[in-house]
Amino acid sequence: MQRVFAGILRKEHIGQEVLLKGWVFRRRDHGGLVFIDLRDRSGIVQIVFSQETSKTAHTESHKLRSEYVIAVKGKVRRRPEETLNPDLPTGEVEVYVTELELLNVSQTPAFTLEETDEVNEDLRLKYRFLDLRRSKMFNNLYIRHKICQATRRYFDEQGFIEVETPFLTKSTPEGARDFLVPCRLNPGTFYALPQSPQLFKQILMVSGFERYFQIVKCFRDEDLRADRQPEFTQIDVEMSFINEEDIFNVIEGVLKEIYKAALSIEIETPFPRYDYEDVMLKYGNDKPDLRFGLEIKDVTDISNETEFSVFKDAIHKGGVVRGLCIPCGNSFSRKDIDDLIARSQQLGASGLAWFRLKDGELTSNITKYFTSNVLNKFKEIFKPDEGDVIGFIADKEKVVCTVLSQIRFDIGARLNLIDNKKLAFLWVKGFPLFEWDEKEKRYVAVHHPFTSPRLEDIEFLTTDPSKVRARAYDIVLNGVEIGGGSIRIHRQDIQSKVF
């Protein structure tokens, strides 16, 4: 008899004889009946040992314990109405065992495999083989498998060629430190593990492959971060003779296929496209979370009309004044506002100015420094409802962006404005190509010097590099950068100017 996976059994299998193999997940011994939840890679099904179906198997079942490995033969039956389990895919059926074979015994596990149990991570890693038996961990790896399969299918259909690039390479300067591997045949020399396949895929483009992809390991000897580990896997893509829209369409296409194949989710395309300057102005950072609103508004010009010295001084020093309307409807107490001021100071601002809309008017302890005309303009811009609070930061643009971006997210989380079921994709493009390095006293490339400038900005390479925008782009999901790249320079004269 051919083995059947436990997790596929449904009501249409009732009456069939099946062979199951797997692990004892839970055991309930009622004397006359012994119930066991049998687990394999496909899921869980309840099996029943009864003297009616097999006295021998019933007797042996009393010896079974958690994580014993068994093989059973039996007949699929419908569960009694009062024992149906709607939370389990196999919850309508159970298997009455006629034969039992003990394949292996187990010591008492170091921790239970219940998904609801909190287990120390060090203990989980020590007994990794147990940890990987949990359905959550299995599903994580299974979803990765489906992502890889969907990726390969999609890129193959789009005419891409999958090429494996070398892992043992020469060290090349990139954004992080290399991992080094000593070479036995040449003492004192080392290979480097690649931070990315960058140079190899450029060789492929120069060689005429035109469309390359790879699901590739990358290695970076750098401090751990929430979104970066010493080794990680990325979907790596390179294309020739294309523009930004070609890339956007291809990447949106593969993401659409991945979500459909791995999670049965249909995502809408095309994704919104934003210029870097727009997202910095509206959200304060270049990877905004668009699952909620709370846009930042610039009021620098209006604030210059006031007598409020905090605003005037910041503007005089080349800074900006921007604000955020908090839709709290009187739910914010004065202590909450004081906490918000303390938070802004913790993030690097000198403080936070605020107004509350009360009886249709903006009120605050600083109202006297503002004309009614300016206050009315604030109301037009922020459109507050009764009881809402408008918070302002006046400082250097970088500080204002950093502070308001974080406050925006804090407020969104506190007021439950973030839709955790939503997938908010967007593209950010048009990043600055250069930034001023105070230490070097010169302009340096923001990412790397091989990114092409926008054609309309090439004239600024020699006159004002700060105005040059890059043909670079990032793709962002729910406030997290999940990918990025750029159009490379292919003209020698432009590359020389950038250098």
DOTOR-942715 format. One record per residue (C-alpha): residue in three letters; x, y, z negated. Coordinates in steps of 0.2 Angstrom, whole numbers, padded with zeros to 4 digits, always signed. Example, Ala and Ser with C-alpha at 12.3 -4.5 7.8 and 13.67 -1.06 7.14 Angstrom:
2
ALA+0062-0022-0039SER+0068-0005-0036
//
This chain:
499
MET+0000+0000+0000GLN+0007+0017+0005ARG+0009+0030-0009VAL-0003+0044-0010PHE+0001+0061-0018ALA-0009+0065-0034GLY-0013+0083-0030ILE-0023+0079-0014LEU-0036+0068-0021ARG-0054+0075-0019LYS-0072+0069-0019GLU-0070+0062-0001HIS-0058+0049-0008ILE-0070+0042-0020GLY-0070+0023-0019GLN-0053+0022-0011GLU-0039+0011-0018VAL-0023+0022-0021LEU-0005+0020-0026LEU+0002+0035-0036LYS+0019+0038-0043GLY+0024+0052-0054TRP+0027+0059-0072VAL+0016+0058-0088PHE+0011+0076-0091ARG-0002+0074-0104ARG-0008+0059-0114ARG-0024+0057-0124ASP-0026+0040-0132HIS-0044+0036-0137GLY-0041+0018-0141GLY-0053+0010-0129LEU-0049+0023-0116VAL-0032+0031-0113PHE-0032+0047-0102ILE-0016+0053-0094ASP-0013+0068-0083LEU-0001+0061-0069ARG+0010+0074-0061ASP+0020+0074-0045ARG+0026+0087-0033SER+0008+0090-0026GLY-0001+0093-0042ILE-0010+0084-0056VAL-0024+0071-0057GLN-0032+0062-0072ILE-0029+0043-0073VAL-0039+0032-0084PHE-0034+0015-0093SER-0048+0004-0098GLN-0050-0014-0103GLU-0063-0016-0090THR-0051-0013-0075SER-0035-0020-0082LYS-0032-0027-0100THR-0013-0028-0096ALA-0012-0010-0090HIS-0023-0004-0104THR-0011-0012-0117GLU+0005-0005-0109SER-0003+0012-0108HIS-0002+0014-0127LYS+0017+0014-0125LEU+0018+0029-0113ARG+0024+0046-0118SER+0028+0063-0110GLU+0038+0063-0095TYR+0039+0044-0093VAL+0039+0040-0074ILE+0026+0027-0069ALA+0018+0020-0054VAL-0001+0015-0054LYS-0013+0007-0043GLY-0032+0011-0045LYS-0048+0016-0038VAL-0054+0034-0036ARG-0070+0038-0045ARG-0081+0053-0048ARG-0078+0061-0066PRO-0094+0061-0077GLU-0103+0077-0075GLU-0098+0084-0093THR-0080+0081-0089LEU-0078+0090-0073ASN-0063+0102-0073PRO-0066+0117-0061ASP-0049+0124-0065LEU-0040+0109-0057PRO-0040+0105-0038THR-0043+0087-0042GLY-0055+0091-0056GLU-0070+0081-0048VAL-0061+0064-0048GLU-0051+0052-0058VAL-0042+0036-0055TYR-0046+0020-0065VAL-0030+0010-0066THR-0029-0008-0061GLU-0010-0010-0061LEU+0004-0001-0070GLU+0023-0001-0068LEU+0035+0008-0079LEU+0049+0016-0068ASN+0058+0025-0081VAL+0057+0030-0099SER+0061+0048-0106GLN+0068+0055-0122THR+0056+0068-0130PRO+0058+0084-0119ALA+0068+0098-0127PHE+0052+0109-0123THR+0034+0106-0117LEU+0031+0110-0099GLU+0015+0119-0102GLU+0014+0135-0092THR+0008+0145-0106ASP+0022+0141-0118GLU+0036+0154-0121VAL+0053+0145-0119ASN+0070+0153-0122GLU+0078+0156-0106ASP+0095+0149-0112LEU+0086+0133-0117ARG+0077+0132-0100LEU+0094+0134-0091LYS+0102+0121-0101TYR+0088+0108-0096ARG+0086+0115-0079PHE+0079+0098-0073LEU+0065+0100-0085ASP+0062+0118-0081LEU+0060+0114-0062ARG+0047+0102-0066ARG+0035+0116-0071SER+0023+0120-0058LYS+0028+0139-0058MET+0046+0135-0054PHE+0041+0122-0041ASN+0029+0134-0032ASN+0043+0148-0032LEU+0055+0136-0022TYR+0040+0130-0012ILE+0035+0147-0007ARG+0054+0151-0002HIS+0053+0136+0009LYS+0037+0142+0018ILE+0045+0159+0020CYS+0060+0152+0028GLN+0050+0141+0040ALA+0038+0156+0044THR+0054+0167+0047ARG+0062+0154+0059ARG+0046+0151+0069TYR+0043+0170+0071PHE+0060+0175+0076ASP+0062+0160+0088GLU+0045+0165+0097GLN+0052+0183+0098GLY+0068+0177+0107PHE+0080+0178+0093ILE+0095+0166+0091GLU+0100+0160+0074VAL+0118+0160+0071GLU+0128+0154+0055THR+0142+0166+0051PRO+0157+0161+0041PHE+0158+0162+0022LEU+0177+0162+0021THR+0182+0179+0028LYS+0195+0193+0027SER+0191+0206+0014THR+0182+0221+0022PRO+0178+0237+0013GLU+0159+0238+0009GLY+0149+0245-0005ALA+0154+0233-0019ARG+0168+0222-0024ASP+0172+0205-0015PHE+0172+0188-0023LEU+0189+0181-0019VAL+0193+0162-0016PRO+0212+0157-0017CYS+0219+0147-0002ARG+0228+0131-0007LEU+0238+0130+0009ASN+0244+0148+0008PRO+0248+0152-0010GLY+0245+0170-0015THR+0233+0173-0002PHE+0214+0173-0003TYR+0198+0173+0007ALA+0184+0184+0003LEU+0165+0179+0002PRO+0155+0191+0013GLN+0145+0205+0006SER+0135+0204+0022PRO+0137+0197+0039GLN+0139+0215+0046LEU+0155+0213+0056PHE+0150+0196+0063LYS+0133+0201+0069GLN+0141+0217+0077ILE+0153+0205+0087LEU+0137+0195+0092MET+0129+0211+0099VAL+0145+0216+0108SER+0146+0199+0115GLY+0129+0200+0123PHE+0118+0190+0111GLU+0106+0204+0110ARG+0094+0197+0097TYR+0102+0188+0081PHE+0094+0183+0065GLN+0100+0173+0050ILE+0093+0168+0033VAL+0110+0171+0024LYS+0119+0171+0007CYS+0128+0187+0002PHE+0140+0189-0012ARG+0144+0204-0022ASP+0155+0205-0037GLU+0145+0219-0046ASP+0136+0221-0062LEU+0119+0213-0063ARG+0104+0224-0059ALA+0085+0219-0059ASP+0085+0219-0040ARG+0103+0212-0037GLN+0113+0196-0042PRO+0131+0191-0038GLU+0124+0180-0024PHE+0107+0183-0015THR+0098+0178+0001GLN+0093+0190+0014ILE+0084+0189+0031ASP+0098+0197+0042VAL+0093+0204+0059GLU+0102+0213+0073MET+0096+0219+0090SER+0103+0228+0105PHE+0095+0241+0117ILE+0081+0246+0105ASN+0075+0261+0095GLU+0067+0262+0078GLU+0049+0258+0083ASP+0056+0241+0091ILE+0063+0237+0074PHE+0048+0243+0064ASN+0037+0231+0075VAL+0048+0216+0073ILE+0050+0217+0054GLU+0031+0221+0052GLY+0028+0205+0062VAL+0039+0194+0052LEU+0032+0200+0036LYS+0014+0198+0042GLU+0018+0180+0047ILE+0027+0177+0030TYR+0013+0183+0019LYS+0000+0173+0030ALA+0011+0157+0029ALA+0017+0158+0011LEU+0002+0166+0002SER-0013+0166+0014ILE-0013+0185+0014GLU-0017+0195+0029ILE-0007+0211+0028GLU-0012+0226+0038THR+0000+0233+0051PRO+0007+0245+0056PHE+0014+0252+0040PRO+0014+0270+0036ARG+0030+0280+0042TYR+0036+0294+0031ASP+0051+0305+0033TYR+0063+0306+0019GLU+0059+0324+0015ASP+0041+0321+0014VAL+0042+0307+0001MET+0055+0316-0009LEU+0043+0331-0010LYS+0027+0321-0013TYR+0033+0307-0024GLY+0051+0312-0030ASN+0060+0297-0024ASP+0064+0288-0008LYS+0055+0272-0013PRO+0038+0278-0019ASP+0024+0267-0026LEU+0009+0271-0015ARG-0003+0260-0025PHE-0010+0275-0033GLY-0010+0294-0029LEU-0004+0308-0041GLU+0006+0317-0027ILE+0019+0330-0033LYS+0016+0348-0027ASP+0029+0361-0023VAL+0024+0379-0030THR+0041+0387-0029ASP+0035+0402-0018ILE+0020+0405-0029SER+0030+0403-0045ASN+0042+0417-0039GLU+0028+0429-0041THR+0026+0426-0060GLU+0035+0434-0075PHE+0039+0417-0083SER+0058+0417-0085VAL+0060+0398-0085PHE+0053+0398-0067LYS+0061+0414-0061ASP+0078+0408-0068ALA+0077+0391-0060ILE+0072+0398-0043HIS+0086+0412-0044LYS+0099+0398-0046GLY+0093+0389-0031GLY+0081+0377-0040VAL+0063+0373-0036VAL+0047+0372-0046ARG+0035+0357-0044GLY+0021+0350-0053LEU+0009+0335-0055CYS-0009+0335-0060ILE-0013+0322-0074PRO-0031+0316-0072CYS-0034+0314-0090GLY-0051+0322-0093ASN-0047+0328-0111SER-0040+0311-0115PHE-0023+0319-0118SER-0020+0326-0135ARG-0008+0339-0140LYS+0004+0325-0146ASP+0002+0317-0130ILE+0008+0333-0121ASP+0022+0335-0133ASP+0027+0317-0130LEU+0027+0321-0111ILE+0039+0336-0114ALA+0051+0325-0124ARG+0050+0312-0110SER+0055+0325-0097GLN+0069+0331-0108GLN+0075+0313-0110LEU+0075+0311-0091GLY+0086+0327-0089ALA+0075+0342-0088SER+0076+0357-0100GLY+0057+0355-0103LEU+0040+0354-0096ALA+0027+0368-0094TRP+0009+0364-0094PHE-0009+0370-0092ARG-0025+0362-0096LEU-0041+0366-0086LYS-0054+0371-0100ASP-0071+0379-0095GLY-0065+0381-0077GLU-0049+0391-0082LEU-0031+0386-0084THR-0025+0388-0102SER-0009+0386-0111ASN+0003+0395-0123ILE+0012+0403-0107THR-0004+0409-0098LYS+0000+0427-0102TYR+0015+0426-0090PHE+0004+0422-0075THR-0008+0433-0066SER-0025+0427-0062ASN-0021+0427-0044VAL-0006+0414-0047LEU-0017+0404-0059ASN-0031+0403-0045LYS-0018+0397-0033PHE-0012+0383-0045LYS-0030+0378-0046GLU-0032+0378-0027ILE-0016+0367-0025PHE-0019+0354-0039LYS-0038+0354-0039PRO-0039+0349-0057ASP-0055+0343-0065GLU-0061+0349-0082GLY-0049+0343-0096ASP-0035+0338-0084VAL-0017+0344-0087ILE-0005+0351-0074GLY+0014+0348-0079PHE+0028+0358-0071ILE+0046+0355-0070ALA+0058+0370-0065ASP+0076+0365-0061LYS+0088+0359-0048GLU+0079+0349-0035LYS+0087+0333-0039VAL+0082+0335-0057VAL+0064+0339-0053CYS+0063+0324-0041THR+0070+0312-0054VAL+0059+0318-0069LEU+0042+0320-0060SER+0045+0303-0051GLN+0047+0294-0067ILE+0033+0304-0076ARG+0021+0300-0061PHE+0024+0282-0063ASP+0023+0283-0082ILE+0006+0292-0081GLY+0000+0280-0067ALA+0004+0265-0079ARG-0004+0273-0094LEU-0020+0278-0086ASN-0021+0261-0077LEU-0021+0269-0060ILE-0010+0256-0052ASP-0019+0243-0042ASN-0009+0227-0045LYS-0018+0218-0032LYS-0013+0230-0018LEU+0001+0228-0006ALA+0007+0246-0002PHE+0020+0244+0012LEU+0028+0260+0020TRP+0043+0265+0030VAL+0055+0279+0025LYS+0066+0286+0039GLY+0076+0301+0042PHE+0088+0300+0028PRO+0102+0313+0026LEU+0117+0307+0036PHE+0130+0316+0024GLU+0131+0321+0006TRP+0143+0333-0002ASP+0156+0325-0013GLU+0162+0337-0027LYS+0177+0327-0031GLU+0183+0326-0012LYS+0176+0343-0008ARG+0170+0337+0008TYR+0155+0329+0016VAL+0154+0310+0016ALA+0143+0297+0024VAL+0128+0293+0012HIS+0128+0274+0017HIS+0142+0271+0030PRO+0150+0281+0044PHE+0143+0270+0058THR+0125+0275+0057SER+0119+0286+0071PRO+0113+0304+0069ARG+0097+0309+0076LEU+0100+0315+0094GLU+0093+0332+0090ASP+0104+0334+0075ILE+0121+0330+0084GLU+0125+0349+0086PHE+0125+0351+0067LEU+0140+0338+0066THR+0152+0352+0068THR+0142+0367+0061ASP+0132+0361+0046PRO+0133+0342+0042SER+0120+0344+0028LYS+0107+0346+0042VAL+0111+0330+0051ARG+0098+0316+0048ALA+0102+0298+0050ARG+0093+0286+0061ALA+0091+0275+0046TYR+0076+0267+0038ASP+0070+0258+0023ILE+0055+0247+0020VAL+0047+0249+0003LEU+0034+0238-0005ASN+0025+0244-0021GLY+0039+0256-0026VAL+0053+0243-0022GLU+0065+0244-0007ILE+0064+0227+0001GLY+0075+0230+0016GLY+0084+0243+0027GLY+0095+0247+0041SER+0100+0259+0054ILE+0103+0262+0072ARG+0122+0260+0075ILE+0133+0273+0084HIS+0138+0266+0101ARG+0146+0282+0109GLN+0164+0285+0105ASP+0163+0304+0105ILE+0149+0304+0092GLN+0159+0291+0081SER+0174+0302+0082LYS+0164+0317+0076VAL+0157+0307+0062PHE+0174+0301+0056
//
